[in-house]
Amino acid sequence: MPDFTPVLQPTEPDESLLDKLALIERVTLVAAIVFFALNLAAWLLVLLGFRFAADRHLMIAETALAALLCALSLHFSGSRFSRRVHRLAVLLAAAVTAVCAVISCAYALHLSPGAPDSGAAASMHFETATAFALLGAALMLIRAEKRVAVITADLLTFCLVLFVLILVSGRLIAALGIFGPTTAPSAPWSTLLGLLVLTAVAFLRRAENGVYSILLGRGIGSNIARGLTPVLFALPYVRECMRARFFSVHRMPPHYTTAILASIAVMLSFALLLFLAWRINHMEVEIHDLSLRDALTDLYNIRGFELLAEQSLRMARRAHLPFSVLYIDLDDLKRVNDTYGHQAGSALLVETGKILKASFRETDVVGRIGGDEFVVAGQFSESGVSLATQRIDECAARHNAETSLPYRLSLSIGSVTSESSAQQNLERLMAVADQAMYEEKRRKKLPVSR
């Protein structure tokens, strides 16, 4: 078997980067959950009569509760949990969205008593409630798969990042004293830090699919995006802070004016970057795909099969799913070529390719790796292999019944299944399936006993 180094398509995520991000997400979420839970516990002790020297630095109780529910929703939306747990994550996010949206509307309609007082019974700030309402709405669609839901989730995440950037950068600019001392009310640093962490984790989770996945790819565009993102985020703030010395706005605190202008500039620049990187990767995919296809059958060639099957095998291991390989041989192709010509043999190969495409899912990897040899790899169990083999036999029988050609389409199939806990590599699985296929061919040639 040729020794090809697997090279994934540019839009495929970098597995090593995904593993690092998954570890960072887990550690960050655990730390956030502990932090928010400790805040709630501290306020409970305050209500019971205990006093702390730093209780004024605590998050407001209902803010800490909203943050804790969002952190739990992010945790339970992980791929390792079941659908039932995912529904619980959606319910937690929906509860935060509903409550915080009501608080925001109360402020907007002047139904709120005004700026929150200090203490556990205080109400969260308007901007805090709005940020958590956006965060909860984004978390409700964090695992979206349908096109409309994916677009909506990406837009909500975009708005969330923009809003949190305004809040955090506004508070930071005020703390730096660029405009002198300010008395405008703002959320405490503990709240902003919690929002920033949850927003970062939610963004990374959305980056596993949707438009933000461009940041995790292997292609040229993805590398450009990852390299330029920190620069694009920093430069507008530097520019706006320098420019802010030369103008003043009387309708709102000047530090928020700068924060709003800089945040809008950042997100517009980021949107342009994503578009350019996406287009570059799209063109790279088209070029890349030309070298992975078999011209006759339009199935993957050996290079395309190996790199995509390797990726599918790694994903199966991460998700703890079984993985199967089928080795398929077109019987008597040499005899058909010698007797009826190579055009007839090519027609049989094309028909075999159509049968295999019709018998497997789009997510399964189907390739032609030799003159009359085909191979299929996918995340399915032995029962799935049996069903697929049955579909192939039925399609071949239907083809033979509908054609009047003097030769028949016959396929020999061998298979192997690696359980979720196994660590076999693709080359070994293909060798075992190949051996099983040759045993099937020998069985067919044995005389039938009467």
C-alpha positions in Angstrom: 0.0 0.0 0.0 1.5 3.4 -1.0 2.7 5.5 2.0 0.7 8.7 1.8 0.9 11.3 4.5 -2.7 12.2 5.4 -3.4 15.8 4.5 -7.0 17.0 5.4 -9.0 19.4 3.3 -8.4 23.1 4.3 -11.9 23.4 5.9 -11.4 20.3 8.1 -10.7 21.3 11.7 -7.2 20.8 13.0 -7.5 17.9 15.4 -4.6 18.9 17.6 -6.1 22.4 17.9 -9.5 21.0 18.8 -8.0 18.8 21.5 -6.2 21.8 23.1 -9.4 23.9 22.9 -11.5 21.1 24.4 -9.1 20.9 27.4 -9.1 24.7 27.8 -12.9 24.7 27.7 -13.2 22.0 30.3 -10.8 23.6 32.7 -12.3 27.1 32.2 -15.9 25.9 32.7 -15.0 24.0 35.9 -13.2 27.1 37.3 -16.2 29.3 36.2 -18.8 27.0 37.8 -16.8 26.9 41.1 -16.4 30.7 41.1 -20.1 31.4 40.5 -21.1 28.8 43.0 -18.8 30.3 45.6 -20.4 33.8 44.9 -23.8 32.4 45.5 -22.7 30.6 48.7 -21.1 33.8 50.0 -24.3 35.7 49.5 -26.2 33.0 51.3 -23.9 33.4 54.2 -24.4 37.2 54.1 -28.2 36.7 54.3 -27.6 34.5 57.3 -25.8 37.3 59.1 -22.2 36.8 58.2 -20.1 39.7 56.9 -17.0 39.7 54.6 -14.5 42.5 54.1 -14.8 42.0 50.3 -18.5 41.3 50.0 -18.9 44.5 47.9 -16.7 42.9 45.3 -19.0 39.9 44.9 -21.3 39.5 41.9 -24.9 40.3 42.5 -26.7 37.2 43.6 -29.0 36.9 40.6 -26.2 37.7 38.3 -24.1 34.9 39.8 -27.1 32.6 39.5 -27.6 33.5 35.8 -23.8 33.0 35.2 -23.9 29.6 36.9 -26.8 28.4 34.8 -25.1 29.5 31.6 -21.9 27.7 32.7 -23.9 24.5 33.4 -25.7 24.9 30.1 -22.3 25.1 28.3 -21.0 22.1 30.2 -24.0 19.9 29.5 -24.1 20.8 25.8 -20.8 19.0 25.2 -20.7 16.2 22.6 -20.0 13.5 25.2 -23.5 13.9 26.8 -26.8 12.3 25.6 -29.7 14.1 23.9 -31.6 14.2 27.1 -28.8 16.1 28.8 -28.5 18.4 25.8 -32.2 19.2 26.2 -31.5 20.1 29.9 -28.8 22.5 28.7 -31.3 24.2 26.4 -33.8 24.5 29.2 -31.2 26.1 31.5 -30.2 28.6 28.7 -33.9 29.3 28.0 -34.6 30.1 31.7 -31.7 32.6 31.7 -32.8 34.2 28.5 -36.4 34.6 29.7 -35.6 36.1 33.1 -32.8 38.5 31.8 -35.0 39.6 28.8 -37.7 40.6 31.3 -35.2 42.6 33.4 -33.9 44.3 30.3 -37.4 45.2 29.1 -38.2 46.5 32.6 -35.3 48.9 32.3 -36.2 49.9 28.8 -39.8 50.6 29.8 -38.7 52.5 32.9 -40.3 49.9 35.1 -37.1 49.2 37.1 -36.4 51.3 40.2 -33.1 52.5 38.7 -29.5 51.7 39.3 -29.0 48.5 41.4 -28.1 48.9 45.1 -25.3 46.9 46.6 -26.3 43.7 48.4 -27.6 40.3 47.5 -31.1 41.5 46.9 -30.0 44.1 44.3 -31.1 43.8 40.7 -28.5 43.3 38.0 -27.6 46.2 35.7 -29.4 46.7 32.4 -26.3 46.0 30.4 -25.6 42.8 32.4 -29.1 41.6 31.9 -29.0 42.3 28.2 -25.6 40.5 27.9 -26.9 37.4 29.7 -30.1 37.4 27.6 -28.0 37.3 24.5 -25.7 34.6 26.0 -28.7 32.5 26.9 -30.2 32.8 23.4 -26.9 31.8 21.8 -26.5 28.8 24.1 -30.0 27.6 23.2 -28.7 27.1 19.6 -25.2 26.1 20.5 -25.6 22.7 18.9 -27.7 23.9 15.9 -27.4 21.8 12.8 -30.1 23.0 10.4 -29.0 25.9 8.1 -31.4 28.5 9.5 -30.6 27.6 13.1 -26.9 27.7 12.4 -27.1 31.1 10.8 -29.2 32.4 13.7 -26.7 31.0 16.2 -23.8 32.6 14.4 -25.6 36.0 14.4 -26.5 35.8 18.1 -22.9 34.9 18.9 -21.7 37.8 16.8 -24.0 40.2 18.7 -23.0 38.7 22.0 -19.3 39.2 21.3 -19.9 42.8 20.2 -21.9 43.7 23.3 -19.5 42.1 25.7 -16.6 43.9 23.9 -18.4 47.2 24.5 -19.0 46.4 28.2 -15.4 45.2 29.0 -13.6 47.7 26.9 -15.7 50.5 28.3 -14.9 49.6 31.8 -11.2 49.2 31.0 -11.0 52.6 29.3 -12.7 54.1 32.3 -10.3 52.4 34.6 -7.3 53.7 32.6 -8.6 57.2 33.2 -8.3 58.3 29.6 -11.2 60.8 30.1 -10.5 61.4 33.8 -12.6 60.1 36.7 -16.1 58.9 35.9 -19.2 58.3 38.2 -21.2 56.4 35.6 -22.6 53.2 37.1 -21.1 50.0 35.6 -21.0 46.3 36.3 -18.3 45.1 38.7 -15.2 43.5 37.4 -16.2 40.0 38.7 -19.4 40.2 36.6 -17.5 41.4 33.5 -14.9 38.7 33.9 -17.6 36.0 34.2 -19.3 37.3 31.1 -16.0 37.4 29.2 -15.1 33.8 30.1 -18.6 32.5 29.2 -18.6 34.4 25.9 -15.2 33.1 25.0 -16.2 29.5 25.7 -19.5 29.9 23.8 -17.6 31.4 20.8 -15.1 28.5 20.8 -18.0 26.0 21.0 -19.7 27.7 18.0 -16.4 27.7 16.2 -16.6 23.9 15.9 -19.2 24.4 13.1 -20.8 27.3 11.3 -19.1 30.4 9.9 -16.6 30.7 12.8 -15.1 27.2 12.0 -12.8 29.0 9.6 -10.7 29.9 12.6 -10.0 26.2 13.4 -9.3 24.9 9.9 -6.0 23.8 8.4 -6.1 25.9 5.3 -4.3 29.1 4.3 -7.3 31.2 5.0 -7.6 29.7 8.5 -4.0 30.4 9.3 -4.3 34.0 8.1 -7.5 34.5 10.2 -5.9 33.1 13.4 -2.8 35.3 12.8 -4.6 38.6 12.1 -7.4 38.3 14.6 -5.4 39.6 17.6 -4.1 42.5 15.5 -7.6 43.4 14.2 -8.9 43.3 17.7 -6.2 45.6 19.2 -5.6 48.2 16.5 -9.1 49.9 16.5 -9.0 50.4 20.3 -5.5 52.0 20.0 -6.7 54.2 17.2 -10.0 55.2 18.9 -8.3 55.9 22.3 -5.8 58.2 20.6 -8.6 59.9 18.6 -10.8 60.3 21.6 -8.5 63.0 22.9 -9.7 65.3 20.1 -13.5 65.1 20.5 -16.1 64.8 23.2 -19.7 63.6 23.3 -22.2 65.0 25.7 -25.0 62.4 25.3 -23.2 59.6 27.0 -20.0 59.0 28.9 -17.0 59.5 26.5 -15.4 56.3 27.5 -18.5 54.4 26.2 -18.4 56.4 23.0 -14.9 55.2 22.3 -15.8 51.7 23.3 -18.8 51.6 21.0 -16.9 53.0 18.0 -14.0 50.7 18.6 -16.1 47.6 19.1 -18.1 48.2 15.9 -14.9 48.7 14.0 -13.5 45.4 15.4 -16.5 43.3 14.5 -16.8 44.8 11.0 -13.1 44.1 10.4 -13.6 40.6 11.8 -16.6 40.0 9.5 -14.5 41.1 6.5 -11.6 38.8 7.6 -14.0 35.9 7.9 -15.4 36.5 4.4 -12.0 36.7 2.8 -10.7 33.6 4.6 -13.8 31.7 3.7 -13.4 32.5 0.1 -9.7 31.5 0.1 -10.5 28.2 1.7 -13.4 27.6 -0.7 -11.0 28.0 -3.7 -8.4 25.8 -2.0 -11.0 23.1 -1.4 -11.9 23.1 -5.1 -8.3 22.7 -6.1 -7.6 20.1 -3.4 -10.6 18.0 -4.4 -9.3 17.6 -7.9 -6.4 15.5 -6.7 -8.6 13.2 -4.5 -11.2 11.9 -7.0 -11.1 8.9 -9.4 -11.9 10.3 -12.8 -13.9 7.3 -14.0 -16.2 6.6 -11.0 -16.1 10.0 -9.2 -15.3 8.1 -6.0 -12.3 9.0 -3.9 -8.9 7.7 -5.2 -6.5 6.0 -2.8 -5.1 9.3 -1.6 -8.5 10.8 -1.0 -9.8 7.7 0.7 -6.9 7.4 3.1 -6.8 11.0 4.3 -10.7 11.2 4.8 -10.9 7.7 6.3 -8.1 8.6 8.7 -10.1 11.7 9.8 -13.3 9.7 10.2 -11.5 7.1 12.3 -10.1 9.8 14.6 -13.5 11.3 15.0 -15.0 7.9 15.8 -12.4 7.4 18.5 -13.1 10.8 20.0 -16.9 10.1 20.0 -16.4 6.5 21.2 -18.2 5.1 18.2 -17.6 1.8 16.2 -15.7 2.1 12.9 -16.0 -0.3 10.0 -14.1 -0.9 6.7 -15.5 -2.9 3.8 -13.2 -4.1 1.0 -15.1 -4.8 -2.3 -13.9 -6.5 -5.4 -15.6 -6.5 -8.8 -15.5 -10.2 -9.9 -14.3 -11.2 -13.3 -13.4 -7.7 -14.5 -10.3 -9.0 -16.5 -12.5 -11.6 -18.3 -15.0 -8.9 -19.2 -12.2 -6.6 -20.5 -10.6 -9.5 -22.5 -13.9 -10.7 -24.0 -16.0 -7.6 -24.5 -13.5 -4.8 -24.4 -12.3 -2.2 -21.9 -15.4 0.0 -22.6 -17.6 -2.8 -21.2 -15.3 -3.1 -18.2 -15.3 0.6 -17.6 -19.1 0.6 -17.7 -19.1 -2.1 -15.0 -16.8 0.0 -12.8 -19.1 3.1 -13.3 -22.1 1.0 -12.3 -20.3 -0.3 -9.3 -19.5 3.2 -8.2 -23.2 4.2 -8.5 -24.3 1.2 -6.4 -21.8 2.0 -3.7 -22.9 5.7 -3.6 -26.5 4.6 -3.3 -25.8 2.1 -0.6 -23.9 4.3 1.9 -24.4 7.7 3.6 -22.8 10.9 2.5 -20.7 10.9 5.6 -19.2 7.5 4.8 -16.0 7.5 2.7 -16.2 5.5 -0.5 -13.2 5.0 -2.7 -11.8 3.1 -5.7 -8.2 2.2 -4.7 -7.3 -0.2 -7.6 -8.4 -1.4 -11.0 -11.3 -3.5 -9.6 -11.0 -2.8 -5.9 -13.2 -0.5 -3.9 -13.2 0.3 -0.2 -15.7 1.9 2.2 -15.1 3.3 5.7 -17.5 4.8 8.1 -18.8 5.1 11.7 -21.2 2.1 11.8 -21.4 -1.2 13.6 -21.5 -4.8 12.4 -25.3 -4.5 12.0 -24.7 -1.5 9.8 -22.2 -3.5 7.7 -24.8 -6.3 7.3 -27.5 -3.8 6.1 -25.1 -2.1 3.7 -24.0 -5.5 2.3 -27.6 -6.4 1.8 -28.3 -3.1 0.0 -25.3 -3.7 -2.3 -26.4 -7.3 -3.2 -30.0 -6.0 -3.9 -28.7 -3.2 -6.1 -26.4 -5.6 -8.0 -29.3 -8.1 -8.5 -31.6 -5.3 -9.7 -29.0 -4.2 -12.2 -28.5 -7.8 -13.5 -32.3 -8.2 -13.9 -32.7 -5.0 -15.8 -29.8 -5.4 -18.2 -29.6 -7.6 -21.3 -25.8 -7.7 -21.3 -24.2 -11.2 -21.5 -22.0 -10.5 -18.4 -23.2 -10.0 -14.9 -22.1 -7.6 -12.1 -20.9 -9.6 -9.2 -19.1 -8.2 -6.1 -17.1 -9.9 -3.3 -17.2 -8.2 0.0 -15.0 -8.5 3.1 -15.4 -6.3 6.2 -14.0 -5.6 9.7 -15.4 -3.6 12.6 -13.3 -1.8 15.2 -15.2 -1.2 18.5 -15.1 2.2 20.2 -12.4 1.1 22.6 -10.1 -0.4 20.0 -7.0 1.5 18.8 -6.4 -0.2 15.4 -5.0 2.0 12.6 -6.6 2.3 9.2 -3.9 0.3 7.4 -4.5 -2.7 9.7 -8.3 -2.5 9.3 -8.0 -2.4 5.5 -5.6 -5.4 5.5 -8.1 -7.4 7.6 -11.0 -6.4 5.4 -9.0 -7.3 2.3 -8.2 -10.8 3.6 -11.9 -11.3 4.4 -12.8 -10.3 0.9 -10.4 -12.8 -0.6 -11.8 -15.5 1.6 -15.3 -14.6 0.2 -13.9 -14.9 -3.4 -12.5 -18.4 -2.6 -15.8 -19.4 -1.1 -17.6 -18.5 -4.2 -15.3 -20.6 -6.4 -15.8 -23.7 -4.3 -18.2 -26.3 -5.9 -21.7 -26.3 -4.5 -22.3 -29.6 -2.6 -25.5 -31.4 -3.4 
